[in-house]
Amino acid sequence: MTKIVEAKGVYKLFLKTFGYGAITMPWKTVHMLSDRLQDQKLVAHEMVHIEQIEREGGLVFTLKYLWYNIKYGYASNPYEIEAREKSGVW
């Protein structure tokens, strides 16, 4: 079951530090900044990440996501490209 929660603590700090609105964790929890909770395009983007986790498994998704960020950078990460294409969030 997927949970969407307001980001607090380390999640909020991470999001604010790096300028993101949300982060999806491999245990199918989406942490979103309070001012982005009603952003349906961002929710749709994060739900694509949930689909990816379900397709790949949490551990494989996490390792590949990190590797893709190192190899290609965030903007060219294949998981991010797929999420942007499916959600319309560019």
mmCIF file as gemmi writes it, N, C-alpha and C atoms, coordinates in Angstrom:
data_model
loop_
_atom_site.group_PDB
_atom_site.id
_atom_site.type_symbol
_atom_site.label_atom_id
_atom_site.label_alt_id
_atom_site.label_comp_id
_atom_site.label_asym_id
_atom_site.label_entity_id
_atom_site.label_seq_id
_atom_site.pdbx_PDB_ins_code
_atom_site.Cartn_x
_atom_site.Cartn_y
_atom_site.Cartn_z
_atom_site.occupancy
_atom_site.B_iso_or_equiv
_atom_site.pdbx_formal_charge
_atom_site.auth_seq_id
_atom_site.auth_asym_id
_atom_site.pdbx_PDB_model_num
ATOM 1 N N . MET Axp A 1 ? 0.832 -1.177 0 1 0 ? 1 A 1
ATOM 2 C CA . MET Axp A 1 ? 0 0 0 1 0 ? 1 A 1
ATOM 3 C C . MET Axp A 1 ? 0.884 1.252 0 1 0 ? 1 A 1
ATOM 4 N N . THR Axp A 2 ? 0.589 2.158 -0.872 1 0 ? 2 A 1
ATOM 5 C CA . THR Axp A 2 ? 1.348 3.403 -0.981 1 0 ? 2 A 1
ATOM 6 C C . THR Axp A 2 ? 0.806 4.435 -0.007 1 0 ? 2 A 1
ATOM 7 N N . LYS Axp A 3 ? 1.726 5.135 0.646 1 0 ? 3 A 1
ATOM 8 C CA . LYS Axp A 3 ? 1.356 6.22 1.548 1 0 ? 3 A 1
ATOM 9 C C . LYS Axp A 3 ? 1.983 7.511 1.042 1 0 ? 3 A 1
ATOM 10 N N . ILE Axp A 4 ? 1.21 8.584 1.052 1 0 ? 4 A 1
ATOM 11 C CA . ILE Axp A 4 ? 1.72 9.919 0.747 1 0 ? 4 A 1
ATOM 12 C C . ILE Axp A 4 ? 1.623 10.714 2.038 1 0 ? 4 A 1
ATOM 13 N N . VAL Axp A 5 ? 2.78 11.184 2.506 1 0 ? 5 A 1
ATOM 14 C CA . VAL Axp A 5 ? 2.835 11.883 3.787 1 0 ? 5 A 1
ATOM 15 C C . VAL Axp A 5 ? 3.58 13.204 3.64 1 0 ? 5 A 1
ATOM 16 N N . GLU Axp A 6 ? 3.32 14.099 4.577 1 0 ? 6 A 1
ATOM 17 C CA . GLU Axp A 6 ? 4.058 15.354 4.619 1 0 ? 6 A 1
ATOM 18 C C . GLU Axp A 6 ? 5.482 15.07 5.08 1 0 ? 6 A 1
ATOM 19 N N . ALA Axp A 7 ? 6.445 15.595 4.352 1 0 ? 7 A 1
ATOM 20 C CA . ALA Axp A 7 ? 7.85 15.389 4.692 1 0 ? 7 A 1
ATOM 21 C C . ALA Axp A 7 ? 8.176 16.096 6.004 1 0 ? 7 A 1
ATOM 22 N N . LYS Axp A 8 ? 8.85 15.363 6.868 1 0 ? 8 A 1
ATOM 23 C CA . LYS Axp A 8 ? 9.298 15.909 8.149 1 0 ? 8 A 1
ATOM 24 C C . LYS Axp A 8 ? 10.735 15.452 8.388 1 0 ? 8 A 1
ATOM 25 N N . GLY Axp A 9 ? 11.392 16.079 9.313 1 0 ? 9 A 1
ATOM 26 C CA . GLY Axp A 9 ? 12.727 15.661 9.728 1 0 ? 9 A 1
ATOM 27 C C . GLY Axp A 9 ? 13.715 15.61 8.576 1 0 ? 9 A 1
ATOM 28 N N . VAL Axp A 10 ? 14.426 14.491 8.494 1 0 ? 10 A 1
ATOM 29 C CA . VAL Axp A 10 ? 15.489 14.338 7.506 1 0 ? 10 A 1
ATOM 30 C C . VAL Axp A 10 ? 14.947 14.404 6.077 1 0 ? 10 A 1
ATOM 31 N N . TYR Axp A 11 ? 13.728 13.935 5.868 1 0 ? 11 A 1
ATOM 32 C CA . TYR Axp A 11 ? 13.141 14.003 4.52 1 0 ? 11 A 1
ATOM 33 C C . TYR Axp A 11 ? 12.913 15.45 4.104 1 0 ? 11 A 1
ATOM 34 N N . LYS Axp A 12 ? 12.357 16.235 4.996 1 0 ? 12 A 1
ATOM 35 C CA . LYS Axp A 12 ? 12.121 17.65 4.709 1 0 ? 12 A 1
ATOM 36 C C . LYS Axp A 12 ? 13.444 18.377 4.476 1 0 ? 12 A 1
ATOM 37 N N . LEU Axp A 13 ? 14.424 18.095 5.311 1 0 ? 13 A 1
ATOM 38 C CA . LEU Axp A 13 ? 15.741 18.715 5.16 1 0 ? 13 A 1
ATOM 39 C C . LEU Axp A 13 ? 16.344 18.365 3.799 1 0 ? 13 A 1
ATOM 40 N N . PHE Axp A 14 ? 16.277 17.092 3.42 1 0 ? 14 A 1
ATOM 41 C CA . PHE Axp A 14 ? 16.808 16.661 2.129 1 0 ? 14 A 1
ATOM 42 C C . PHE Axp A 14 ? 16.111 17.388 0.981 1 0 ? 14 A 1
ATOM 43 N N . LEU Axp A 15 ? 14.781 17.401 0.996 1 0 ? 15 A 1
ATOM 44 C CA . LEU Axp A 15 ? 14.024 18.026 -0.079 1 0 ? 15 A 1
ATOM 45 C C . LEU Axp A 15 ? 14.335 19.506 -0.206 1 0 ? 15 A 1
ATOM 46 N N . LYS Axp A 16 ? 14.373 20.198 0.917 1 0 ? 16 A 1
ATOM 47 C CA . LYS Axp A 16 ? 14.655 21.634 0.886 1 0 ? 16 A 1
ATOM 48 C C . LYS Axp A 16 ? 16.098 21.914 0.469 1 0 ? 16 A 1
ATOM 49 N N . THR Axp A 17 ? 17.033 21.095 0.931 1 0 ? 17 A 1
ATOM 50 C CA . THR Axp A 17 ? 18.444 21.292 0.595 1 0 ? 17 A 1
ATOM 51 C C . THR Axp A 17 ? 18.692 21.134 -0.896 1 0 ? 17 A 1
ATOM 52 N N . PHE Axp A 18 ? 18.043 20.136 -1.505 1 0 ? 18 A 1
ATOM 53 C CA . PHE Axp A 18 ? 18.309 19.848 -2.907 1 0 ? 18 A 1
ATOM 54 C C . PHE Axp A 18 ? 17.247 20.39 -3.862 1 0 ? 18 A 1
ATOM 55 N N . GLY Axp A 19 ? 16.239 21.064 -3.334 1 0 ? 19 A 1
ATOM 56 C CA . GLY Axp A 19 ? 15.252 21.73 -4.169 1 0 ? 19 A 1
ATOM 57 C C . GLY Axp A 19 ? 14.218 20.814 -4.802 1 0 ? 19 A 1
ATOM 58 N N . TYR Axp A 20 ? 13.918 19.71 -4.158 1 0 ? 20 A 1
ATOM 59 C CA . TYR Axp A 20 ? 12.896 18.792 -4.659 1 0 ? 20 A 1
ATOM 60 C C . TYR Axp A 20 ? 11.596 19.018 -3.903 1 0 ? 20 A 1
ATOM 61 N N . GLY Axp A 21 ? 10.484 18.6 -4.514 1 0 ? 21 A 1
ATOM 62 C CA . GLY Axp A 21 ? 9.188 18.725 -3.871 1 0 ? 21 A 1
ATOM 63 C C . GLY Axp A 21 ? 8.76 17.454 -3.17 1 0 ? 21 A 1
ATOM 64 N N . ALA Axp A 22 ? 9.369 16.324 -3.588 1 0 ? 22 A 1
ATOM 65 C CA . ALA Axp A 22 ? 8.956 15.029 -3.027 1 0 ? 22 A 1
ATOM 66 C C . ALA Axp A 22 ? 10.065 14.009 -3.24 1 0 ? 22 A 1
ATOM 67 N N . ILE Axp A 23 ? 9.986 12.943 -2.461 1 0 ? 23 A 1
ATOM 68 C CA . ILE Axp A 23 ? 10.892 11.803 -2.639 1 0 ? 23 A 1
ATOM 69 C C . ILE Axp A 23 ? 10.097 10.534 -2.36 1 0 ? 23 A 1
ATOM 70 N N . THR Axp A 24 ? 10.305 9.536 -3.209 1 0 ? 24 A 1
ATOM 71 C CA . THR Axp A 24 ? 9.64 8.25 -3.044 1 0 ? 24 A 1
ATOM 72 C C . THR Axp A 24 ? 10.64 7.258 -2.497 1 0 ? 24 A 1
ATOM 73 N N . MET Axp A 25 ? 10.252 6.591 -1.434 1 0 ? 25 A 1
ATOM 74 C CA . MET Axp A 25 ? 11.121 5.614 -0.78 1 0 ? 25 A 1
ATOM 75 C C . MET Axp A 25 ? 10.736 4.202 -1.224 1 0 ? 25 A 1
ATOM 76 N N . PRO Axp A 26 ? 11.689 3.273 -1.201 1 0 ? 26 A 1
ATOM 77 C CA . PRO Axp A 26 ? 11.425 1.922 -1.722 1 0 ? 26 A 1
ATOM 78 C C . PRO Axp A 26 ? 10.371 1.143 -0.963 1 0 ? 26 A 1
ATOM 79 N N . TRP Axp A 27 ? 9.974 1.599 0.212 1 0 ? 27 A 1
ATOM 80 C CA . TRP Axp A 27 ? 8.904 0.924 0.951 1 0 ? 27 A 1
ATOM 81 C C . TRP Axp A 27 ? 7.553 1.559 0.615 1 0 ? 27 A 1
ATOM 82 N N . LYS Axp A 28 ? 7.497 2.222 -0.547 1 0 ? 28 A 1
ATOM 83 C CA . LYS Axp A 28 ? 6.274 2.777 -1.139 1 0 ? 28 A 1
ATOM 84 C C . LYS Axp A 28 ? 5.649 3.883 -0.302 1 0 ? 28 A 1
ATOM 85 N N . THR Axp A 29 ? 6.512 4.733 0.238 1 0 ? 29 A 1
ATOM 86 C CA . THR Axp A 29 ? 6.062 5.929 0.93 1 0 ? 29 A 1
ATOM 87 C C . THR Axp A 29 ? 6.607 7.14 0.193 1 0 ? 29 A 1
ATOM 88 N N . VAL Axp A 30 ? 5.723 8.078 -0.107 1 0 ? 30 A 1
ATOM 89 C CA . VAL Axp A 30 ? 6.1 9.32 -0.773 1 0 ? 30 A 1
ATOM 90 C C . VAL Axp A 30 ? 6.082 10.419 0.279 1 0 ? 30 A 1
ATOM 91 N N . HIS Axp A 31 ? 7.205 11.087 0.446 1 0 ? 31 A 1
ATOM 92 C CA . HIS Axp A 31 ? 7.332 12.209 1.373 1 0 ? 31 A 1
ATOM 93 C C . HIS Axp A 31 ? 7.306 13.482 0.532 1 0 ? 31 A 1
ATOM 94 N N . MET Axp A 32 ? 6.335 14.36 0.814 1 0 ? 32 A 1
ATOM 95 C CA . MET Axp A 32 ? 6.172 15.587 0.026 1 0 ? 32 A 1
ATOM 96 C C . MET Axp A 32 ? 6.208 16.808 0.938 1 0 ? 32 A 1
ATOM 97 N N . LEU Axp A 33 ? 6.791 17.894 0.415 1 0 ? 33 A 1
ATOM 98 C CA . LEU Axp A 33 ? 6.739 19.147 1.159 1 0 ? 33 A 1
ATOM 99 C C . LEU Axp A 33 ? 5.282 19.575 1.289 1 0 ? 33 A 1
ATOM 100 N N . SER Axp A 34 ? 4.945 20.192 2.402 1 0 ? 34 A 1
ATOM 101 C CA . SER Axp A 34 ? 3.546 20.528 2.691 1 0 ? 34 A 1
ATOM 102 C C . SER Axp A 34 ? 2.915 21.391 1.609 1 0 ? 34 A 1
ATOM 103 N N . ASP Axp A 35 ? 3.69 22.3 1.018 1 0 ? 35 A 1
ATOM 104 C CA . ASP Axp A 35 ? 3.129 23.174 -0.009 1 0 ? 35 A 1
ATOM 105 C C . ASP Axp A 35 ? 2.972 22.482 -1.366 1 0 ? 35 A 1
ATOM 106 N N . ARG Axp A 36 ? 3.402 21.228 -1.481 1 0 ? 36 A 1
ATOM 107 C CA . ARG Axp A 36 ? 3.278 20.482 -2.743 1 0 ? 36 A 1
ATOM 108 C C . ARG Axp A 36 ? 2.292 19.319 -2.656 1 0 ? 36 A 1
ATOM 109 N N . LEU Axp A 37 ? 1.692 19.102 -1.488 1 0 ? 37 A 1
ATOM 110 C CA . LEU Axp A 37 ? 0.805 17.959 -1.286 1 0 ? 37 A 1
ATOM 111 C C . LEU Axp A 37 ? -0.389 17.95 -2.246 1 0 ? 37 A 1
ATOM 112 N N . GLN Axp A 38 ? -0.83 19.108 -2.685 1 0 ? 38 A 1
ATOM 113 C CA . GLN Axp A 38 ? -1.983 19.189 -3.592 1 0 ? 38 A 1
ATOM 114 C C . GLN Axp A 38 ? -1.572 19.262 -5.062 1 0 ? 38 A 1
ATOM 115 N N . ASP Axp A 39 ? -0.284 19.154 -5.343 1 0 ? 39 A 1
ATOM 116 C CA . ASP Axp A 39 ? 0.245 19.222 -6.712 1 0 ? 39 A 1
ATOM 117 C C . ASP Axp A 39 ? 0.026 17.864 -7.39 1 0 ? 39 A 1
ATOM 118 N N . GLN Axp A 40 ? -1.059 17.747 -8.148 1 0 ? 40 A 1
ATOM 119 C CA . GLN Axp A 40 ? -1.443 16.46 -8.726 1 0 ? 40 A 1
ATOM 120 C C . GLN Axp A 40 ? -0.448 15.949 -9.759 1 0 ? 40 A 1
ATOM 121 N N . LYS Axp A 41 ? 0.228 16.852 -10.472 1 0 ? 41 A 1
ATOM 122 C CA . LYS Axp A 41 ? 1.253 16.397 -11.425 1 0 ? 41 A 1
ATOM 123 C C . LYS Axp A 41 ? 2.441 15.793 -10.687 1 0 ? 41 A 1
ATOM 124 N N . LEU Axp A 42 ? 2.83 16.403 -9.582 1 0 ? 42 A 1
ATOM 125 C CA . LEU Axp A 42 ? 3.938 15.851 -8.797 1 0 ? 42 A 1
ATOM 126 C C . LEU Axp A 42 ? 3.54 14.515 -8.184 1 0 ? 42 A 1
ATOM 127 N N . VAL Axp A 43 ? 2.309 14.412 -7.695 1 0 ? 43 A 1
ATOM 128 C CA . VAL Axp A 43 ? 1.83 13.13 -7.167 1 0 ? 43 A 1
ATOM 129 C C . VAL Axp A 43 ? 1.882 12.08 -8.271 1 0 ? 43 A 1
ATOM 130 N N . ALA Axp A 44 ? 1.436 12.442 -9.479 1 0 ? 44 A 1
ATOM 131 C CA . ALA Axp A 44 ? 1.464 11.498 -10.607 1 0 ? 44 A 1
ATOM 132 C C . ALA Axp A 44 ? 2.897 11.068 -10.915 1 0 ? 44 A 1
ATOM 133 N N . HIS Axp A 45 ? 3.828 12.012 -10.855 1 0 ? 45 A 1
ATOM 134 C CA . HIS Axp A 45 ? 5.248 11.713 -11.093 1 0 ? 45 A 1
ATOM 135 C C . HIS Axp A 45 ? 5.751 10.703 -10.059 1 0 ? 45 A 1
ATOM 136 N N . GLU Axp A 46 ? 5.444 10.948 -8.798 1 0 ? 46 A 1
ATOM 137 C CA . GLU Axp A 46 ? 5.903 10.05 -7.742 1 0 ? 46 A 1
ATOM 138 C C . GLU Axp A 46 ? 5.237 8.685 -7.844 1 0 ? 46 A 1
ATOM 139 N N . MET Axp A 47 ? 4.002 8.644 -8.324 1 0 ? 47 A 1
ATOM 140 C CA . MET Axp A 47 ? 3.317 7.363 -8.493 1 0 ? 47 A 1
ATOM 141 C C . MET Axp A 47 ? 3.967 6.527 -9.6 1 0 ? 47 A 1
ATOM 142 N N . VAL Axp A 48 ? 4.589 7.169 -10.578 1 0 ? 48 A 1
ATOM 143 C CA . VAL Axp A 48 ? 5.363 6.419 -11.579 1 0 ? 48 A 1
ATOM 144 C C . VAL Axp A 48 ? 6.543 5.749 -10.881 1 0 ? 48 A 1
ATOM 145 N N . HIS Axp A 49 ? 7.161 6.443 -9.939 1 0 ? 49 A 1
ATOM 146 C CA . HIS Axp A 49 ? 8.255 5.813 -9.188 1 0 ? 49 A 1
ATOM 147 C C . HIS Axp A 49 ? 7.746 4.611 -8.387 1 0 ? 49 A 1
ATOM 148 N N . ILE Axp A 50 ? 6.531 4.701 -7.863 1 0 ? 50 A 1
ATOM 149 C CA . ILE Axp A 50 ? 5.937 3.553 -7.166 1 0 ? 50 A 1
ATOM 150 C C . ILE Axp A 50 ? 5.774 2.39 -8.147 1 0 ? 50 A 1
ATOM 151 N N . GLU Axp A 51 ? 5.302 2.669 -9.353 1 0 ? 51 A 1
ATOM 152 C CA . GLU Axp A 51 ? 5.185 1.626 -10.381 1 0 ? 51 A 1
ATOM 153 C C . GLU Axp A 51 ? 6.548 0.999 -10.672 1 0 ? 51 A 1
ATOM 154 N N . GLN Axp A 52 ? 7.576 1.829 -10.742 1 0 ? 52 A 1
ATOM 155 C CA . GLN Axp A 52 ? 8.931 1.326 -11.003 1 0 ? 52 A 1
ATOM 156 C C . GLN Axp A 52 ? 9.395 0.423 -9.872 1 0 ? 52 A 1
ATOM 157 N N . ILE Axp A 53 ? 9.114 0.817 -8.633 1 0 ? 53 A 1
ATOM 158 C CA . ILE Axp A 53 ? 9.482 0.001 -7.474 1 0 ? 53 A 1
ATOM 159 C C . ILE Axp A 53 ? 8.755 -1.335 -7.534 1 0 ? 53 A 1
ATOM 160 N N . GLU Axp A 54 ? 7.476 -1.3 -7.866 1 0 ? 54 A 1
ATOM 161 C CA . GLU Axp A 54 ? 6.705 -2.543 -7.959 1 0 ? 54 A 1
ATOM 162 C C . GLU Axp A 54 ? 7.233 -3.441 -9.082 1 0 ? 54 A 1
ATOM 163 N N . ARG Axp A 55 ? 7.65 -2.829 -10.174 1 0 ? 55 A 1
ATOM 164 C CA . ARG Axp A 55 ? 8.157 -3.577 -11.324 1 0 ? 55 A 1
ATOM 165 C C . ARG Axp A 55 ? 9.534 -4.185 -11.039 1 0 ? 55 A 1
ATOM 166 N N . GLU Axp A 56 ? 10.411 -3.416 -10.405 1 0 ? 56 A 1
ATOM 167 C CA . GLU Axp A 56 ? 11.808 -3.81 -10.217 1 0 ? 56 A 1
ATOM 168 C C . GLU Axp A 56 ? 12.087 -4.448 -8.856 1 0 ? 56 A 1
ATOM 169 N N . GLY Axp A 57 ? 11.265 -4.118 -7.878 1 0 ? 57 A 1
ATOM 170 C CA . GLY Axp A 57 ? 11.561 -4.476 -6.494 1 0 ? 57 A 1
ATOM 171 C C . GLY Axp A 57 ? 12.299 -3.313 -5.842 1 0 ? 57 A 1
ATOM 172 N N . GLY Axp A 58 ? 12.081 -3.122 -4.552 1 0 ? 58 A 1
ATOM 173 C CA . GLY Axp A 58 ? 12.631 -1.97 -3.845 1 0 ? 58 A 1
ATOM 174 C C . GLY Axp A 58 ? 14.139 -1.873 -3.87 1 0 ? 58 A 1
ATOM 175 N N . LEU Axp A 59 ? 14.831 -2.989 -3.628 1 0 ? 59 A 1
ATOM 176 C CA . LEU Axp A 59 ? 16.296 -2.966 -3.591 1 0 ? 59 A 1
ATOM 177 C C . LEU Axp A 59 ? 16.88 -2.706 -4.967 1 0 ? 59 A 1
ATOM 178 N N . VAL Axp A 60 ? 16.386 -3.411 -5.969 1 0 ? 60 A 1
ATOM 179 C CA . VAL Axp A 60 ? 16.902 -3.235 -7.335 1 0 ? 60 A 1
ATOM 180 C C . VAL Axp A 60 ? 16.635 -1.813 -7.816 1 0 ? 60 A 1
ATOM 181 N N . PHE Axp A 61 ? 15.422 -1.316 -7.589 1 0 ? 61 A 1
ATOM 182 C CA . PHE Axp A 61 ? 15.1 0.057 -7.978 1 0 ? 61 A 1
ATOM 183 C C . PHE Axp A 61 ? 16.071 1.043 -7.339 1 0 ? 61 A 1
ATOM 184 N N . THR Axp A 62 ? 16.272 0.918 -6.032 1 0 ? 62 A 1
ATOM 185 C CA . THR Axp A 62 ? 17.136 1.855 -5.316 1 0 ? 62 A 1
ATOM 186 C C . THR Axp A 62 ? 18.558 1.826 -5.842 1 0 ? 62 A 1
ATOM 187 N N . LEU Axp A 63 ? 19.112 0.634 -6.028 1 0 ? 63 A 1
ATOM 188 C CA . LEU Axp A 63 ? 20.493 0.525 -6.526 1 0 ? 63 A 1
ATOM 189 C C . LEU Axp A 63 ? 20.618 1.075 -7.941 1 0 ? 63 A 1
ATOM 190 N N . LYS Axp A 64 ? 19.661 0.729 -8.795 1 0 ? 64 A 1
ATOM 191 C CA . LYS Axp A 64 ? 19.706 1.23 -10.172 1 0 ? 64 A 1
ATOM 192 C C . LYS Axp A 64 ? 19.487 2.744 -10.217 1 0 ? 64 A 1
ATOM 193 N N . TYR Axp A 65 ? 18.566 3.248 -9.403 1 0 ? 65 A 1
ATOM 194 C CA . TYR Axp A 65 ? 18.304 4.684 -9.369 1 0 ? 65 A 1
ATOM 195 C C . TYR Axp A 65 ? 19.579 5.442 -8.991 1 0 ? 65 A 1
ATOM 196 N N . LEU Axp A 66 ? 20.25 4.983 -7.951 1 0 ? 66 A 1
ATOM 197 C CA . LEU Axp A 66 ? 21.498 5.636 -7.532 1 0 ? 66 A 1
ATOM 198 C C . LEU Axp A 66 ? 22.573 5.518 -8.604 1 0 ? 66 A 1
ATOM 199 N N . TRP Axp A 67 ? 22.703 4.336 -9.209 1 0 ? 67 A 1
ATOM 200 C CA . TRP Axp A 67 ? 23.69 4.146 -10.271 1 0 ? 67 A 1
ATOM 201 C C . TRP Axp A 67 ? 23.398 5.054 -11.455 1 0 ? 67 A 1
ATOM 202 N N . TYR Axp A 68 ? 22.122 5.129 -11.858 1 0 ? 68 A 1
ATOM 203 C CA . TYR Axp A 68 ? 21.754 5.998 -12.985 1 0 ? 68 A 1
ATOM 204 C C . TYR Axp A 68 ? 22.055 7.46 -12.679 1 0 ? 68 A 1
ATOM 205 N N . ASN Axp A 69 ? 21.844 7.889 -11.439 1 0 ? 69 A 1
ATOM 206 C CA . ASN Axp A 69 ? 22.174 9.271 -11.083 1 0 ? 69 A 1
ATOM 207 C C . ASN Axp A 69 ? 23.668 9.525 -11.203 1 0 ? 69 A 1
ATOM 208 N N . ILE Axp A 70 ? 24.468 8.547 -10.802 1 0 ? 70 A 1
ATOM 209 C CA . ILE Axp A 70 ? 25.925 8.692 -10.922 1 0 ? 70 A 1
ATOM 210 C C . ILE Axp A 70 ? 26.337 8.681 -12.39 1 0 ? 70 A 1
ATOM 211 N N . LYS Axp A 71 ? 25.814 7.738 -13.14 1 0 ? 71 A 1
ATOM 212 C CA . LYS Axp A 71 ? 26.224 7.547 -14.537 1 0 ? 71 A 1
ATOM 213 C C . LYS Axp A 71 ? 25.703 8.637 -15.473 1 0 ? 71 A 1
ATOM 214 N N . TYR Axp A 72 ? 24.414 9.002 -15.323 1 0 ? 72 A 1
ATOM 215 C CA . TYR Axp A 72 ? 23.769 9.912 -16.271 1 0 ? 72 A 1
ATOM 216 C C . TYR Axp A 72 ? 23.433 11.275 -15.695 1 0 ? 72 A 1
ATOM 217 N N . GLY Axp A 73 ? 23.402 11.396 -14.373 1 0 ? 73 A 1
ATOM 218 C CA . GLY Axp A 73 ? 22.914 12.616 -13.749 1 0 ? 73 A 1
ATOM 219 C C . GLY Axp A 73 ? 21.413 12.533 -13.541 1 0 ? 73 A 1
ATOM 220 N N . TYR Axp A 74 ? 20.901 13.339 -12.631 1 0 ? 74 A 1
ATOM 221 C CA . TYR Axp A 74 ? 19.484 13.288 -12.267 1 0 ? 74 A 1
ATOM 222 C C . TYR Axp A 74 ? 18.571 13.488 -13.481 1 0 ? 74 A 1
ATOM 223 N N . ALA Axp A 75 ? 18.816 14.521 -14.259 1 0 ? 75 A 1
ATOM 224 C CA . ALA Axp A 75 ? 17.915 14.856 -15.371 1 0 ? 75 A 1
ATOM 225 C C . ALA Axp A 75 ? 17.868 13.767 -16.435 1 0 ? 75 A 1
ATOM 226 N N . SER Axp A 76 ? 18.949 13.022 -16.603 1 0 ? 76 A 1
ATOM 227 C CA . SER Axp A 76 ? 19.011 11.975 -17.626 1 0 ? 76 A 1
ATOM 228 C C . SER Axp A 76 ? 18.858 10.577 -17.054 1 0 ? 76 A 1
ATOM 229 N N . ASN Axp A 77 ? 18.495 10.471 -15.785 1 0 ? 77 A 1
ATOM 230 C CA . ASN Axp A 77 ? 18.249 9.185 -15.153 1 0 ? 77 A 1
ATOM 231 C C . ASN Axp A 77 ? 17.04 8.558 -15.861 1 0 ? 77 A 1
ATOM 232 N N . PRO Axp A 78 ? 17.172 7.348 -16.419 1 0 ? 78 A 1
ATOM 233 C CA . PRO Axp A 78 ? 16.047 6.735 -17.132 1 0 ? 78 A 1
ATOM 234 C C . PRO Axp A 78 ? 14.762 6.636 -16.308 1 0 ? 78 A 1
ATOM 235 N N . TYR Axp A 79 ? 14.868 6.428 -15.006 1 0 ? 79 A 1
ATOM 236 C CA . TYR Axp A 79 ? 13.668 6.402 -14.166 1 0 ? 79 A 1
ATOM 237 C C . TYR Axp A 79 ? 12.994 7.775 -14.132 1 0 ? 79 A 1
ATOM 238 N N . GLU Axp A 80 ? 13.784 8.837 -14.061 1 0 ? 80 A 1
ATOM 239 C CA . GLU Axp A 80 ? 13.224 10.189 -14.054 1 0 ? 80 A 1
ATOM 240 C C . GLU Axp A 80 ? 12.625 10.541 -15.416 1 0 ? 80 A 1
ATOM 241 N N . ILE Axp A 81 ? 13.287 10.129 -16.472 1 0 ? 81 A 1
ATOM 242 C CA . ILE Axp A 81 ? 12.745 10.382 -17.809 1 0 ? 81 A 1
ATOM 243 C C . ILE Axp A 81 ? 11.381 9.716 -17.957 1 0 ? 81 A 1
ATOM 244 N N . GLU Axp A 82 ? 11.284 8.45 -17.553 1 0 ? 82 A 1
ATOM 245 C CA . GLU Axp A 82 ? 10.009 7.747 -17.623 1 0 ? 82 A 1
ATOM 246 C C . GLU Axp A 82 ? 8.938 8.453 -16.778 1 0 ? 82 A 1
ATOM 247 N N . ALA Axp A 83 ? 9.303 8.869 -15.578 1 0 ? 83 A 1
ATOM 248 C CA . ALA Axp A 83 ? 8.337 9.526 -14.693 1 0 ? 83 A 1
ATOM 249 C C . ALA Axp A 83 ? 7.886 10.866 -15.276 1 0 ? 83 A 1
ATOM 250 N N . ARG Axp A 84 ? 8.799 11.621 -15.881 1 0 ? 84 A 1
ATOM 251 C CA . ARG Axp A 84 ? 8.417 12.894 -16.497 1 0 ? 84 A 1
ATOM 252 C C . ARG Axp A 84 ? 7.5 12.653 -17.694 1 0 ? 84 A 1
ATOM 253 N N . GLU Axp A 85 ? 7.84 11.67 -18.531 1 0 ? 85 A 1
ATOM 254 C CA . GLU Axp A 85 ? 7.024 11.405 -19.716 1 0 ? 85 A 1
ATOM 255 C C . GLU Axp A 85 ? 5.607 10.966 -19.342 1 0 ? 85 A 1
ATOM 256 N N . LYS Axp A 86 ? 5.48 10.104 -18.36 1 0 ? 86 A 1
ATOM 257 C CA . LYS Axp A 86 ? 4.162 9.575 -17.981 1 0 ? 86 A 1
ATOM 258 C C . LYS Axp A 86 ? 3.326 10.568 -17.191 1 0 ? 86 A 1
ATOM 259 N N . SER Axp A 87 ? 3.972 11.466 -16.451 1 0 ? 87 A 1
ATOM 260 C CA . SER Axp A 87 ? 3.227 12.387 -15.581 1 0 ? 87 A 1
ATOM 261 C C . SER Axp A 87 ? 3.066 13.774 -16.17 1 0 ? 87 A 1
ATOM 262 N N . GLY Axp A 88 ? 3.873 14.126 -17.142 1 0 ? 88 A 1
ATOM 263 C CA . GLY Axp A 88 ? 3.839 15.467 -17.7 1 0 ? 88 A 1
ATOM 264 C C . GLY Axp A 88 ? 4.597 16.482 -16.87 1 0 ? 88 A 1
ATOM 265 N N . VAL Axp A 89 ? 5.357 16.026 -15.884 1 0 ? 89 A 1
ATOM 266 C CA . VAL Axp A 89 ? 6.164 16.933 -15.052 1 0 ? 89 A 1
ATOM 267 C C . VAL Axp A 89 ? 7.545 17.05 -15.679 1 0 ? 89 A 1
ATOM 268 N N . TRP Axp A 90 ? 7.854 18.223 -16.165 1 0 ? 90 A 1
ATOM 269 C CA . TRP Axp A 90 ? 9.173 18.448 -16.783 1 0 ? 90 A 1
ATOM 270 C C . TRP Axp A 90 ? 9.922 19.41 -15.911 1 0 ? 90 A 1
